[in-house]
């Protein structure tokens, strides 16, 4: 088995050791949680190479390979375990100045790009965005800060923290036919970076609308 591991995907190749005709190969994989693994997912293919996507950075996964032919399915030949690397593993924290031997870090310098809002029904929308550049993050303890509120409201909106690996958020229980403003920023231990902002109106009837922030 040969594997090429990236931050959110793995490409696995192998040689068939069976002298009999192989109908299919199955790669079973599961996320490792402590000393146990959660229920596995299966990818079945006819070739000796596959790429599994949608994995999470800094998370361990276990992989097993089985073959299937007319006689049945083999037992796994081995268990392969990998921890997915961070796409920003070579990230350098930006140091603005050094005063009295104290290193001063700064807030992130880039807003999350390509913010999109998709309306689902009359009271729900889902927001998605892309990853900002690694060097713009500027510090540890990172997550996304999400805010949404009725457009024009003077009250302070509640902030929801979203995991660094999950660039999506769903807002529920909205008021139909009402304008909402949605904001998302990357946040480190110093504070929020610049927000990406998009405004949309919920509909008074059930259909989907799609807006895109560029």
matplotlib code that plots the C-alpha trace (Angstrom):
import matplotlib.pyplot as plt

x = [0.0, 1.3, -0.4, -0.1, -1.6, -2.7, -4.7, -8.2, -7.7, -5.6, -4.7, -4.1, -2.5, -1.8, -1.0, -3.4, -1.9, -4.8, -4.3, -8.1, -10.2, -11.1, -14.5, -13.9, -11.8, -13.2, -11.4, -13.1, -12.0, -13.0, -12.1, -10.1, -11.5, -9.1, -8.5, -11.6, -12.7, -16.2, -18.3, -16.5, -17.4, -16.7, -15.4, -15.7, -13.8, -12.7, -9.1, -6.1, -6.1, -8.6, -8.7, -10.8, -11.7, -13.7, -11.3, -10.5, -7.1, -5.3, -7.6, -6.5, -8.1, -7.8, -8.0, -8.5, -8.4, -10.4, -11.0, -14.1, -14.4, -16.7, -15.6, -16.5, -14.7, -11.3, -10.2, -8.4, -4.7, -3.6, -4.7, -3.2, -3.4, -2.7, -3.2, -4.2, -1.7, -2.8, -2.7, -1.1, 1.5, 4.3, 2.3, 4.4, 2.8, 3.2, 5.3, 4.6, 7.0, 9.0, 8.7, 10.4, 11.1, 7.3, 6.2, 3.1, 0.8, -1.9, -5.4, -5.9, -5.4, -7.7, -11.5, -12.8, -13.3, -16.2, -18.9, -22.2, -25.7, -28.3, -31.9, -33.7, -37.4, -38.7, -36.9, -33.5, -30.4, -26.9, -23.7, -20.5, -17.1, -13.5, -10.3, -8.2, -4.5, -2.5, -0.1, -3.0, -4.1, -1.4, -1.8, -3.0, -6.4, -8.2, -11.8, -14.4, -16.7, -20.2, -22.8, -26.2, -29.0, -31.9, -30.4, -30.6, -30.8, -28.9, -28.7, -25.4, -25.6, -24.7, -21.4, -21.3, -17.9, -17.4, -14.7, -11.7, -12.4, -16.1, -16.6, -20.4, -23.2, -26.9, -29.3, -32.8, -36.0, -35.7, -38.6, -40.0, -39.7, -37.1, -33.6, -30.7, -27.0, -24.5, -20.9, -18.0, -14.4, -11.4, -10.5, -7.3, -6.3, -5.9, -9.3, -11.3, -9.9, -11.9, -15.4, -16.9, -20.4, -23.4, -27.0, -30.0, -33.8, -35.7, -38.6, -42.3, -42.7, -40.9, -38.1, -34.3, -32.2, -28.5, -26.2, -22.4, -19.9, -16.9]
y = [0.0, 3.4, 6.6, 10.3, 12.3, 15.9, 18.1, 16.9, 14.0, 10.8, 8.9, 5.2, 2.8, -0.9, -4.1, -6.9, -10.0, -12.3, -14.8, -15.0, -12.4, -9.5, -8.0, -5.0, -3.4, -1.8, 0.8, 1.2, 4.2, 5.7, 8.7, 7.8, 9.2, 8.5, 4.8, 3.9, 4.6, 5.8, 3.8, 3.4, 4.6, 2.5, 3.3, 0.5, 0.7, -1.6, -0.2, -0.3, 3.4, 5.7, 9.2, 9.8, 13.4, 15.4, 14.4, 16.8, 18.4, 17.2, 14.2, 10.6, 8.1, 4.3, 2.6, -1.1, -2.7, -5.8, -7.5, -9.2, -11.9, -14.9, -16.6, -13.7, -10.9, -11.1, -10.1, -6.8, -7.2, -4.6, -1.5, 1.8, 4.8, 8.4, 11.8, 14.4, 17.3, 20.9, 22.9, 25.7, 23.5, 25.9, 29.0, 31.8, 34.1, 37.7, 39.7, 43.4, 44.5, 43.4, 45.5, 44.7, 41.2, 40.6, 39.4, 41.2, 39.2, 40.8, 40.0, 38.2, 40.4, 38.9, 38.4, 34.9, 35.0, 34.0, 34.2, 32.7, 32.6, 30.1, 30.4, 27.1, 27.8, 31.0, 30.9, 29.3, 30.1, 28.5, 30.4, 29.0, 30.6, 29.6, 29.4, 32.5, 32.4, 30.7, 33.7, 36.0, 34.1, 35.7, 33.7, 30.6, 29.5, 29.9, 29.7, 31.6, 34.2, 34.3, 37.1, 37.6, 40.1, 42.0, 44.7, 48.1, 46.6, 48.6, 45.7, 43.9, 40.7, 37.4, 35.8, 32.1, 30.3, 27.9, 25.2, 26.0, 22.9, 23.7, 26.7, 26.5, 27.8, 27.5, 30.1, 29.0, 30.5, 33.7, 36.0, 35.7, 38.7, 40.3, 41.6, 40.0, 40.9, 38.1, 38.5, 36.1, 36.7, 34.6, 34.9, 34.2, 34.6, 38.4, 39.1, 39.2, 39.9, 41.9, 40.6, 39.4, 40.9, 40.0, 41.1, 39.2, 39.2, 36.1, 35.3, 35.3, 32.1, 28.8, 28.9, 29.2, 32.2, 32.4, 35.4, 35.5, 37.7, 38.4]
z = [0.0, -0.9, 0.3, -0.5, 2.3, 2.1, 4.5, 3.6, 1.3, 0.8, -2.4, -1.9, -4.4, -4.1, -6.0, -6.2, -4.5, -5.6, -8.3, -8.8, -10.7, -8.4, -8.8, -6.5, -3.9, -0.8, 1.3, 4.7, 6.8, 10.1, 12.2, 15.3, 18.6, 21.5, 21.5, 19.5, 16.0, 14.9, 12.5, 9.2, 5.7, 2.6, -0.9, -3.4, -6.7, -9.5, -9.8, -7.5, -6.8, -5.0, -3.6, -0.5, 0.1, 2.7, 5.6, 8.4, 9.2, 12.4, 12.7, 12.8, 10.4, 10.1, 6.7, 5.8, 2.3, 1.3, -2.0, -3.3, -6.0, -6.7, -3.5, -1.2, 0.6, 2.0, 5.5, 5.7, 4.8, 7.4, 9.2, 8.1, 10.3, 9.3, 10.9, 8.3, 8.3, 8.6, 5.4, 7.4, 9.2, 8.0, 9.0, 10.4, 13.0, 12.0, 14.6, 14.4, 17.1, 20.2, 23.3, 26.6, 25.2, 24.7, 21.3, 20.1, 17.8, 15.7, 14.6, 11.3, 8.3, 5.7, 5.5, 4.6, 0.8, -1.4, 1.2, -0.2, 1.2, 0.1, 1.3, 2.3, 2.6, 4.2, 7.6, 7.0, 5.1, 4.9, 4.6, 3.2, 2.6, 1.5, 3.4, 3.8, 3.2, 6.0, 6.6, 7.2, 10.3, 12.5, 15.7, 17.6, 19.0, 15.8, 14.7, 12.7, 14.3, 12.7, 13.3, 11.7, 12.5, 11.0, 8.7, 10.4, 13.9, 16.6, 19.1, 19.4, 17.5, 19.2, 17.9, 17.2, 17.0, 14.1, 14.0, 11.8, 9.7, 9.1, 6.7, 6.8, 9.1, 9.1, 10.6, 11.5, 12.8, 10.6, 9.9, 6.4, 4.1, 6.3, 5.4, 7.2, 7.3, 7.7, 8.8, 9.1, 10.3, 11.1, 14.8, 16.7, 20.3, 19.8, 18.2, 15.0, 11.6, 9.0, 8.3, 5.0, 4.9, 2.8, 3.1, 1.8, 2.3, 3.3, 1.0, 1.9, -0.1, -0.3, -2.9, -3.0, -3.7, -4.1, -3.6, -3.9, -2.2, -4.4]

ax = plt.figure().add_subplot(projection="3d")
ax.plot(x, y, z, "-o")
ax.set_aspect("equal")
plt.show()
